[in-house]
Amino acid sequence: MEPILLTVKEAADALRIGRTLLYEMIGRQELPVVRIGRAVRVPADSLYQWVDQHRRPARETSGAAQ
């Protein structure tokens, strides 16, 4: 069973970014979090939604003429 909630480190690793950048995204409310006591967790489905919202067509990001 896949985890529903990820630690900040796990979420940052999944996005291949640093923890500091992930905390900045959380601070800007780009990613929702769940707080369990003092622990901060990122819902796994939020990562997929964030990627889908920020995805661009390959033409825009490749820079290569087709």
N, CA, C and O atoms as a Tinker XYZ file with bonds, in Angstrom:
   264  protein
     1  N      0.827000   -1.171000    0.000000    73     2
     2  CA     0.000000    0.000000    0.000000    64     1     3
     3  C      0.884000    1.253000    0.000000    63     2     4     5
     4  O      1.802000    1.374000    0.811000    81     3
     5  N      0.598000    2.173000   -0.912000    73     3     6
     6  CA     1.337000    3.430000   -0.991000    64     5     7
     7  C      0.958000    4.319000    0.194000    63     6     8     9
     8  O     -0.194000    4.316000    0.629000    81     7
     9  N      1.925000    5.078000    0.717000    73     7    10
    10  CA     1.583000    5.977000    1.820000    64     9    11
    11  C      0.663000    7.106000    1.348000    63    10    12    13
    12  O      0.810000    7.612000    0.236000    81    11
    13  N     -0.274000    7.488000    2.195000    73    11    14
    14  CA    -1.198000    8.580000    1.894000    64    13    15
    15  C     -0.533000    9.917000    2.184000    63    14    16    17
    16  O     -0.714000   10.891000    1.453000    81    15
    17  N      0.243000    9.945000    3.268000    73    15    18
    18  CA     0.939000   11.164000    3.679000    64    17    19
    19  C      2.440000   10.939000    3.625000    63    18    20    21
    20  O      2.937000    9.882000    4.011000    81    19
    21  N      3.154000   11.945000    3.142000    73    19    22
    22  CA     4.606000   11.866000    3.037000    64    21    23
    23  C      5.252000   12.870000    3.978000    63    22    24    25
    24  O      4.694000   13.935000    4.243000    81    23
    25  N      6.426000   12.524000    4.479000    73    23    26
    26  CA     7.192000   13.506000    5.232000    64    25    27
    27  C      7.679000   14.571000    4.252000    63    26    28    29
    28  O      7.625000   14.379000    3.037000    81    27
    29  N      8.147000   15.678000    4.783000    73    27    30
    30  CA     8.670000   16.737000    3.912000    64    29    31
    31  C      9.848000   16.201000    3.102000    63    30    32    33
    32  O      9.960000   16.493000    1.911000    81    31
    33  N     10.710000   15.435000    3.720000    73    31    34
    34  CA    11.858000   14.865000    3.004000    64    33    35
    35  C     11.391000   13.939000    1.878000    63    34    36    37
    36  O     11.900000   14.015000    0.760000    81    35
    37  N     10.428000   13.071000    2.172000    73    35    38
    38  CA     9.921000   12.146000    1.149000    64    37    39
    39  C      9.278000   12.913000   -0.007000    63    38    40    41
    40  O      9.483000   12.567000   -1.170000    81    39
    41  N      8.502000   13.953000    0.310000    73    39    42
    42  CA     7.858000   14.746000   -0.737000    64    41    43
    43  C      8.901000   15.483000   -1.575000    63    42    44    45
    44  O      8.793000   15.535000   -2.800000    81    43
    45  N      9.903000   16.049000   -0.916000    73    43    46
    46  CA    10.974000   16.744000   -1.639000    64    45    47
    47  C     11.734000   15.765000   -2.528000    63    46    48    49
    48  O     12.044000   16.082000   -3.677000    81    47
    49  N     12.031000   14.592000   -2.011000    73    47    50
    50  CA    12.721000   13.570000   -2.807000    64    49    51
    51  C     11.884000   13.162000   -4.014000    63    50    52    53
    52  O     12.418000   12.974000   -5.107000    81    51
    53  N     10.575000   13.027000   -3.819000    73    51    54
    54  CA     9.693000   12.626000   -4.920000    64    53    55
    55  C      9.687000   13.671000   -6.037000    63    54    56    57
    56  O      9.614000   13.326000   -7.216000    81    55
    57  N      9.765000   14.948000   -5.659000    73    55    58
    58  CA     9.791000   16.031000   -6.650000    64    57    59
    59  C     11.204000   16.347000   -7.132000    63    58    60    61
    60  O     11.397000   17.159000   -8.037000    81    59
    61  N     12.182000   15.698000   -6.517000    73    59    62
    62  CA    13.597000   15.916000   -6.847000    64    61    63
    63  C     14.001000   17.367000   -6.598000    63    62    64    65
    64  O     14.692000   17.984000   -7.409000    81    63
    65  N     13.551000   17.905000   -5.446000    73    63    66
    66  CA    13.923000   19.248000   -5.025000    64    65    67
    67  C     14.404000   19.171000   -3.587000    63    66    68    69
    68  O     14.265000   18.134000   -2.938000    81    67
    69  N     14.964000   20.255000   -3.089000    73    67    70
    70  CA    15.434000   20.294000   -1.711000    64    69    71
    71  C     14.301000   20.544000   -0.736000    63    70    72    73
    72  O     13.235000   21.036000   -1.106000    81    71
    73  N     14.552000   20.198000    0.516000    73    71    74
    74  CA    13.546000   20.415000    1.554000    64    73    75
    75  C     13.239000   21.894000    1.733000    63    74    76    77
    76  O     12.090000   22.267000    1.970000    81    75
    77  N     14.263000   22.742000    1.620000    73    75    78
    78  CA    14.048000   24.182000    1.794000    64    77    79
    79  C     13.063000   24.705000    0.763000    63    78    80    81
    80  O     12.158000   25.467000    1.102000    81    79
    81  N     13.226000   24.308000   -0.485000    73    79    82
    82  CA    12.310000   24.748000   -1.535000    64    81    83
    83  C     10.902000   24.222000   -1.263000    63    82    84    85
    84  O      9.924000   24.940000   -1.467000    81    83
    85  N     10.795000   22.993000   -0.810000    73    83    86
    86  CA     9.470000   22.451000   -0.497000    64    85    87
    87  C      8.819000   23.231000    0.643000    63    86    88    89
    88  O      7.623000   23.520000    0.592000    81    87
    89  N      9.599000   23.575000    1.674000    73    87    90
    90  CA     9.050000   24.385000    2.763000    64    89    91
    91  C      8.601000   25.749000    2.250000    63    90    92    93
    92  O      7.595000   26.282000    2.715000    81    91
    93  N      9.339000   26.320000    1.291000    73    91    94
    94  CA     8.925000   27.597000    0.694000    64    93    95
    95  C      7.598000   27.440000   -0.049000    63    94    96    97
    96  O      6.725000   28.303000    0.050000    81    95
    97  N      7.447000   26.353000   -0.783000    73    95    98
    98  CA     6.192000   26.087000   -1.490000    64    97    99
    99  C      5.036000   25.943000   -0.502000    63    98   100   101
   100  O      3.935000   26.438000   -0.744000    81    99
   101  N      5.298000   25.264000    0.608000    73    99   102
   102  CA     4.279000   25.102000    1.644000    64   101   103
   103  C      3.922000   26.464000    2.228000    63   102   104   105
   104  O      2.749000   26.766000    2.445000    81   103
   105  N      4.939000   27.280000    2.480000    73   103   106
   106  CA     4.713000   28.608000    3.032000    64   105   107
   107  C      3.890000   29.496000    2.109000    63   106   108   109
   108  O      3.106000   30.323000    2.574000    81   107
   109  N      4.069000   29.324000    0.789000    73   107   110
   110  CA     3.289000   30.079000   -0.204000    64   109   111
   111  C      1.928000   29.424000   -0.457000    63   110   112   113
   112  O      1.150000   29.894000   -1.287000    81   111
   113  N      1.653000   28.350000    0.258000    73   111   114
   114  CA     0.407000   27.589000    0.146000    64   113   115
   115  C      0.208000   27.000000   -1.252000    63   114   116   117
   116  O     -0.920000   26.873000   -1.728000    81   115
   117  N      1.318000   26.643000   -1.901000    73   115   118
   118  CA     1.242000   25.942000   -3.185000    64   117   119
   119  C      0.909000   24.474000   -2.983000    63   118   120   121
   120  O      0.314000   23.835000   -3.851000    81   119
   121  N      1.295000   23.949000   -1.838000    73   119   122
   122  CA     1.003000   22.558000   -1.490000    64   121   123
   123  C      0.287000   22.534000   -0.147000    63   122   124   125
   124  O      0.745000   23.160000    0.808000    81   123
   125  N     -0.822000   21.825000   -0.062000    73   123   126
   126  CA    -1.479000   21.695000    1.236000    64   125   127
   127  C     -0.710000   20.713000    2.115000    63   126   128   129
   128  O     -0.020000   19.822000    1.619000    81   127
   129  N     -0.840000   20.890000    3.407000    73   127   130
   130  CA    -0.204000   19.972000    4.353000    64   129   131
   131  C     -1.222000   19.527000    5.388000    63   130   132   133
   132  O     -2.274000   20.139000    5.571000    81   131
   133  N     -0.871000   18.447000    6.051000    73   131   134
   134  CA    -1.644000   17.939000    7.177000    64   133   135
   135  C     -0.709000   18.005000    8.376000    63   134   136   137
   136  O      0.420000   17.518000    8.322000    81   135
   137  N     -1.183000   18.605000    9.447000    73   135   138
   138  CA    -0.386000   18.665000   10.661000    64   137   139
   139  C     -0.940000   17.652000   11.662000    63   138   140   141
   140  O     -2.131000   17.635000   11.973000    81   139
   141  N     -0.042000   16.821000   12.148000    73   139   142
   142  CA    -0.384000   15.840000   13.172000    64   141   143
   143  C      0.514000   16.170000   14.354000    63   142   144   145
   144  O      1.680000   15.777000   14.401000    81   143
   145  N     -0.050000   16.895000   15.298000    73   143   146
   146  CA     0.783000   17.429000   16.373000    64   145   147
   147  C      1.741000   18.435000   15.768000    63   146   148   149
   148  O      1.320000   19.384000   15.107000    81   147
   149  N      3.024000   18.228000   15.993000    73   147   150
   150  CA     4.034000   19.113000   15.406000    64   149   151
   151  C      4.542000   18.607000   14.059000    63   150   152   153
   152  O      5.289000   19.304000   13.372000    81   151
   153  N      4.142000   17.409000   13.689000    73   151   154
   154  CA     4.602000   16.818000   12.428000    64   153   155
   155  C      3.855000   17.418000   11.243000    63   154   156   157
   156  O      2.644000   17.632000   11.298000    81   155
   157  N      4.594000   17.684000   10.177000    73   155   158
   158  CA     4.022000   18.204000    8.936000    64   157   159
   159  C      4.087000   17.086000    7.904000    63   158   160   161
   160  O      5.145000   16.498000    7.682000    81   159
   161  N      2.961000   16.799000    7.280000    73   159   162
   162  CA     2.905000   15.764000    6.248000    64   161   163
   163  C      2.261000   16.342000    4.998000    63   162   164   165
   164  O      1.383000   17.202000    5.076000    81   163
   165  N      2.710000   15.858000    3.843000    73   163   166
   166  CA     2.186000   16.301000    2.552000    64   165   167
   167  C      1.359000   15.163000    1.963000    63   166   168   169
   168  O      1.871000   14.055000    1.805000    81   167
   169  N      0.095000   15.410000    1.637000    73   167   170
   170  CA    -0.709000   14.358000    1.003000    64   169   171
   171  C     -0.095000   13.972000   -0.351000    63   170   172   173
   172  O      0.222000   14.836000   -1.168000    81   171
   173  N      0.063000   12.693000   -0.569000    73   171   174
   174  CA     0.683000   12.216000   -1.803000    64   173   175
   175  C     -0.075000   12.699000   -3.042000    63   174   176   177
   176  O      0.544000   13.068000   -4.040000    81   175
   177  N     -1.403000   12.698000   -2.985000    73   175   178
   178  CA    -2.166000   13.119000   -4.160000    64   177   179
   179  C     -1.954000   14.598000   -4.481000    63   178   180   181
   180  O     -2.130000   15.008000   -5.628000    81   179
   181  N     -1.579000   15.400000   -3.491000    73   179   182
   182  CA    -1.295000   16.815000   -3.735000    64   181   183
   183  C     -0.081000   16.991000   -4.642000    63   182   184   185
   184  O     -0.027000   17.923000   -5.444000    81   183
   185  N      0.893000   16.089000   -4.509000    73   183   186
   186  CA     2.073000   16.176000   -5.374000    64   185   187
   187  C      1.693000   15.938000   -6.823000    63   186   188   189
   188  O      2.157000   16.651000   -7.713000    81   187
   189  N      0.846000   14.931000   -7.069000    73   187   190
   190  CA     0.406000   14.641000   -8.428000    64   189   191
   191  C     -0.399000   15.804000   -8.998000    63   190   192   193
   192  O     -0.242000   16.156000  -10.168000    81   191
   193  N     -1.261000   16.402000   -8.173000    73   191   194
   194  CA    -2.064000   17.540000   -8.624000    64   193   195
   195  C     -1.173000   18.734000   -8.957000    63   194   196   197
   196  O     -1.408000   19.417000   -9.953000    81   195
   197  N     -0.162000   18.992000   -8.142000    73   195   198
   198  CA     0.742000   20.105000   -8.384000    64   197   199
   199  C      1.479000   19.918000   -9.713000    63   198   200   201
   200  O      1.594000   20.851000  -10.508000    81   199
   201  N      1.973000   18.710000   -9.937000    73   199   202
   202  CA     2.682000   18.432000  -11.190000    64   201   203
   203  C      1.745000   18.619000  -12.379000    63   202   204   205
   204  O      2.132000   19.229000  -13.376000    81   203
   205  N      0.528000   18.107000  -12.290000    73   203   206
   206  CA    -0.439000   18.258000  -13.381000    64   205   207
   207  C     -0.736000   19.728000  -13.667000    63   206   208   209
   208  O     -0.856000   20.118000  -14.828000    81   207
   209  N     -0.854000   20.541000  -12.632000    73   207   210
   210  CA    -1.159000   21.960000  -12.806000    64   209   211
   211  C      0.002000   22.740000  -13.409000    63   210   212   213
   212  O     -0.211000   23.774000  -14.043000    81   211
   213  N      1.218000   22.263000  -13.222000    73   211   214
   214  CA     2.402000   22.982000  -13.701000    64   213   215
   215  C      3.032000   22.368000  -14.941000    63   214   216   217
   216  O      4.089000   22.808000  -15.392000    81   215
   217  N      2.392000   21.367000  -15.480000    73   215   218
   218  CA     2.904000   20.698000  -16.677000    64   217   219
   219  C      2.695000   21.599000  -17.882000    63   218   220   221
   220  O      1.644000   22.224000  -18.024000    81   219
   221  N      3.699000   21.664000  -18.752000    73   219   222
   222  CA     3.621000   22.442000  -19.988000    64   221   223
   223  C      3.819000   21.504000  -21.164000    63   222   224   225
   224  O      4.454000   20.458000  -21.034000    81   223
   225  N      3.275000   21.880000  -22.308000    73   223   226
   226  CA     3.504000   21.036000  -23.497000    64   225   227
   227  C      5.001000   20.947000  -23.793000    63   226   228   229
   228  O      5.751000   21.880000  -23.507000    81   227
   229  N      5.425000   19.835000  -24.359000    73   227   230
   230  CA     6.853000   19.598000  -24.636000    64   229   231
   231  C      7.423000   20.677000  -25.543000    63   230   232   233
   232  O      8.590000   21.041000  -25.394000    81   231
   233  N      6.639000   21.199000  -26.474000    73   231   234
   234  CA     7.117000   22.239000  -27.382000    64   233   235
   235  C      7.613000   23.469000  -26.634000    63   234   236   237
   236  O      8.621000   24.062000  -27.017000    81   235
   237  N      6.917000   23.856000  -25.576000    73   235   238
   238  CA     7.268000   25.058000  -24.833000    64   237   239
   239  C      8.534000   24.885000  -24.012000    63   238   240   241
   240  O      9.256000   25.857000  -23.790000    81   239
   241  N      8.820000   23.678000  -23.558000    73   239   242
   242  CA     9.945000   23.479000  -22.666000    64   241   243
   243  C     11.193000   22.967000  -23.363000    63   242   244   245
   244  O     12.283000   23.087000  -22.805000    81   243
   245  N     11.082000   22.403000  -24.554000    73   243   246
   246  CA    12.253000   21.787000  -25.172000    64   245   247
   247  C     13.172000   22.798000  -25.821000    63   246   248   249
   248  O     14.387000   22.599000  -25.825000    81   247
   249  N     12.640000   23.870000  -26.367000    73   247   250
   250  CA    13.451000   24.849000  -27.054000    64   249   251
   251  C     13.899000   24.400000  -28.432000    63   250   252   253
   252  O     14.528000   25.174000  -29.152000    81   251
   253  N     13.595000   23.181000  -28.814000    73   251   254
   254  CA    13.990000   22.664000  -30.128000    64   253   255
   255  C     12.893000   22.946000  -31.145000    63   254   256   257
   256  O     11.704000   22.825000  -30.852000    81   255
   257  N     13.315000   23.320000  -32.332000    73   255   258
   258  CA    12.347000   23.558000  -33.416000    64   257   259
   259  C     11.883000   22.227000  -33.969000    63   258   260   261
   260  O     12.656000   21.277000  -34.100000    81   259
   261  N     10.585000   22.184000  -34.291000    73   259   262
   262  CA    10.057000   20.927000  -34.841000    64   261   263
   263  C      9.455000   21.156000  -36.176000    63   262   264
   264  O      8.957000   20.218000  -36.798000    81   263
